[in-house]
Amino acid sequence: MRKKIVAGNWKMNKTLQEGVALATELKDILAVEKPNCEVIIGTPFIHLATISEMLKDSVVAVSAQNCANKASGAYTGEVSAAMVKSTGAEYVILGHSERREYYNETPEILKEKVDLALENGLKVIFCIGESLAQREANEQEAVCKAELMGSVFHLSPEQWKNIVIAYEPIWAIGTGKTATADQAEEIHAFIRQCVAEVYGAEAADNTSILYGGSCKASNAPELFAKPDIDGGLIGGASLKAPDFKGIIDAWK
């Protein structure tokens, strides 16, 4: 049975003190009312060690939002997968459209990052998705398949067990536009079919595929009701504990 997951991506938000306060609030809320899914928060690098320690006996797992494509060395300002792992974080988000667009992360760079993350015992939330122009040209399936082929479909079946896919239509991130539940389900089913072609039906059935793109408490129940949508990668709505909890509750 594949995991149901609600993952928050804080992006470049929250000072360390604000982040600790938010994580504490979330921990306390979920201690009282156990979630029906796995809950992950993706914090900035500077929060990782503090928040991982704080949450280690809780139901909330911690993720980095990125890691370097080099193991170590003279790369000023970079943070390696080994460093991320050493903080107690369990996951890393890779391939987010913002990293691809603003920091020119190519499929080859992402492939290196994925390999290093897995080598260091991290699980990977790997993001794929099309732009508005690509959606309007009906290229969404080709784009998603190419992104999988370019960065993760080289993995062994054993390694694949540590991959979570997040489908994020770029045109729906932070825009308030959301893919309809039917549009999202259609592409999630296609992604699962792509996984099945490479790793077999059982592996595809066990792969969690999350929806990311203006998912909030009001539309989460409809999205999560679809057979191939296994949860969400949440941006803005993960920055306030009650909003995030509202999405987590969509699994109840």
C-alpha positions in Angstrom: 0.0 0.0 0.0 1.7 3.2 -1.1 2.2 6.1 1.4 -0.2 9.0 1.6 1.9 12.1 2.1 1.4 15.8 2.8 4.7 17.7 2.4 5.2 21.4 3.1 7.8 23.3 1.1 8.6 26.5 3.1 10.8 27.9 0.2 12.8 31.0 1.3 10.5 31.9 4.2 10.8 32.0 8.0 13.8 33.1 10.1 15.2 30.3 12.3 13.1 31.5 15.2 9.9 31.7 13.2 10.6 28.3 11.7 11.1 26.7 15.1 7.8 28.3 16.3 5.9 27.0 13.3 7.4 23.5 13.6 6.6 23.5 17.4 3.0 24.5 16.7 2.6 21.8 14.1 4.2 19.2 16.3 1.8 20.1 19.2 -1.3 20.0 16.9 -0.5 16.7 15.4 0.4 15.1 18.8 -3.2 15.7 19.9 -4.7 14.6 16.6 -2.6 12.0 14.8 -2.5 12.5 11.0 -3.8 9.8 8.6 -0.8 10.3 6.3 2.9 11.0 6.5 3.7 14.6 7.2 6.9 16.2 6.0 8.2 19.8 6.2 10.8 21.1 3.8 12.7 23.9 5.7 15.6 26.2 4.6 19.0 24.7 5.2 19.7 26.8 8.3 16.7 25.3 10.1 17.4 21.6 9.4 19.6 20.6 12.4 17.5 22.5 15.0 14.1 21.4 13.7 15.2 17.8 12.9 16.3 17.4 16.5 13.1 19.0 17.8 10.8 16.7 15.7 12.8 13.5 16.0 10.2 11.8 18.2 7.2 13.3 16.5 5.0 12.3 13.5 6.6 15.0 11.4 9.6 14.2 9.1 12.0 16.9 7.9 13.2 17.5 4.3 15.8 19.8 2.8 14.7 21.8 -0.3 17.9 21.1 -2.3 21.4 19.7 -2.1 24.6 20.1 -4.1 25.5 18.0 -7.1 29.0 17.5 -5.7 30.0 15.3 -2.7 32.3 17.8 -1.1 35.1 20.3 -1.8 35.7 23.9 -2.8 32.1 24.8 -3.6 31.5 27.9 -1.5 27.9 28.3 -0.3 26.8 24.8 -1.4 25.4 22.1 1.0 26.1 18.5 0.3 23.7 15.5 0.6 26.0 14.2 3.4 25.6 17.4 5.3 21.8 17.3 4.9 21.7 13.7 6.2 23.9 14.6 9.1 21.3 17.1 10.4 18.8 14.3 10.9 16.7 15.2 7.8 15.1 12.2 6.0 14.2 13.8 2.7 15.3 16.2 0.1 13.2 18.0 -2.6 14.9 18.0 -6.0 14.0 19.3 -9.4 11.6 22.0 -8.2 10.6 24.2 -11.1 12.0 27.2 -9.3 15.4 25.5 -9.1 15.2 24.5 -12.8 14.1 28.0 -13.9 16.1 30.4 -11.7 19.2 28.3 -11.1 19.5 26.6 -14.4 19.4 23.1 -13.0 19.5 20.7 -16.0 18.4 17.1 -16.0 22.0 16.0 -15.8 22.7 18.2 -12.7 19.5 16.8 -11.1 20.6 13.3 -11.9 23.9 13.9 -10.0 21.9 15.3 -7.1 19.5 12.4 -7.0 22.4 9.9 -7.0 24.2 11.7 -4.2 21.0 12.0 -2.1 20.3 8.3 -2.4 23.9 7.3 -1.7 23.7 9.3 1.5 20.5 7.6 2.7 18.1 10.4 1.9 14.7 9.9 0.3 14.0 12.1 -2.7 10.8 14.1 -3.5 11.4 14.6 -7.2 9.4 17.4 -9.0 8.3 17.4 -12.6 5.8 19.5 -14.5 5.0 21.6 -17.5 4.8 25.4 -18.1 1.6 27.1 -19.3 3.0 27.3 -22.9 3.7 23.5 -22.8 0.2 22.8 -21.4 -1.4 25.0 -24.1 0.6 23.0 -26.7 -0.6 19.8 -25.1 3.0 18.8 -24.3 2.5 18.0 -20.6 2.9 14.2 -21.0 6.0 14.5 -23.1 7.6 17.1 -20.7 6.9 14.9 -17.6 8.2 11.8 -19.2 11.4 13.6 -20.4 12.0 14.9 -16.9 11.7 11.4 -15.4 13.9 9.9 -18.2 16.5 12.7 -17.7 17.1 12.4 -14.0 15.6 9.4 -12.3 14.8 6.5 -14.6 18.4 5.3 -14.5 17.9 4.2 -10.9 17.9 0.5 -9.9 14.5 -0.9 -8.7 16.0 -0.9 -5.1 16.9 2.8 -5.3 13.5 3.6 -6.8 11.8 2.6 -3.5 13.2 5.9 -2.1 11.7 8.1 -4.7 8.5 10.1 -4.3 7.3 12.0 -7.4 5.7 15.4 -7.1 3.8 16.7 -10.2 3.7 20.4 -10.2 2.1 22.2 -13.1 4.3 25.3 -13.2 1.3 27.4 -14.3 -0.5 26.6 -11.1 2.4 27.4 -8.6 1.6 30.4 -6.5 -0.8 31.7 -9.2 -4.0 30.7 -7.4 -4.8 28.6 -10.5 -5.1 24.9 -9.8 -5.3 22.1 -12.2 -8.8 20.6 -11.9 -8.9 17.3 -10.0 -9.6 15.6 -13.4 -6.6 17.3 -15.1 -4.4 16.4 -12.2 -5.6 12.8 -12.0 -5.1 12.3 -15.8 -1.4 13.3 -15.6 -0.8 11.4 -12.3 -2.2 8.3 -14.0 0.1 8.9 -17.0 3.2 9.3 -14.6 2.3 6.0 -12.9 2.1 4.3 -16.3 5.6 5.7 -17.2 6.9 4.2 -13.9 5.3 0.9 -14.7 7.0 0.8 -18.1 10.4 1.1 -16.5 10.0 -0.6 -13.1 6.9 -2.8 -13.5 3.3 -2.6 -12.3 4.0 -3.4 -8.6 6.7 -0.7 -8.2 4.4 1.8 -10.0 1.6 0.9 -7.6 3.8 1.5 -4.6 5.1 4.9 -5.9 3.6 7.9 -4.1 2.8 10.7 -6.6 2.0 14.1 -5.0 0.2 17.1 -6.5 1.8 20.5 -6.1 0.2 23.6 -7.4 -2.0 25.9 -5.3 -3.3 23.0 -3.2 -5.1 24.2 -0.1 -7.6 23.0 2.5 -10.6 23.9 0.2 -9.5 21.8 -2.8 -7.4 19.1 -1.2 -10.3 16.7 -0.5 -11.4 16.7 -4.1 -7.8 16.2 -5.3 -6.9 13.5 -2.8 -10.0 11.6 -3.6 -8.6 10.7 -7.0 -7.1 7.2 -7.3 -3.6 8.3 -8.5 -3.1 11.4 -6.3 -1.3 10.3 -3.1 -1.0 13.7 -1.4 0.4 17.1 -2.0 3.6 19.2 -2.1 2.3 22.4 -0.5 3.9 25.8 -0.8 2.2 28.9 0.6 -0.4 26.9 2.6 2.4 25.2 4.6 3.5 28.4 6.2 0.7 28.5 8.8 0.0 25.5 10.9 -3.9 25.7 10.8 -3.8 26.0 6.9 -1.4 23.0 6.6 -3.4 21.0 9.1 -6.5 21.7 7.0 -4.8 19.9 4.1 -3.5 17.0 6.3 -7.1 16.5 7.4 -8.2 16.0 3.8 -7.0 12.4 4.4 -9.5 11.8 7.2 
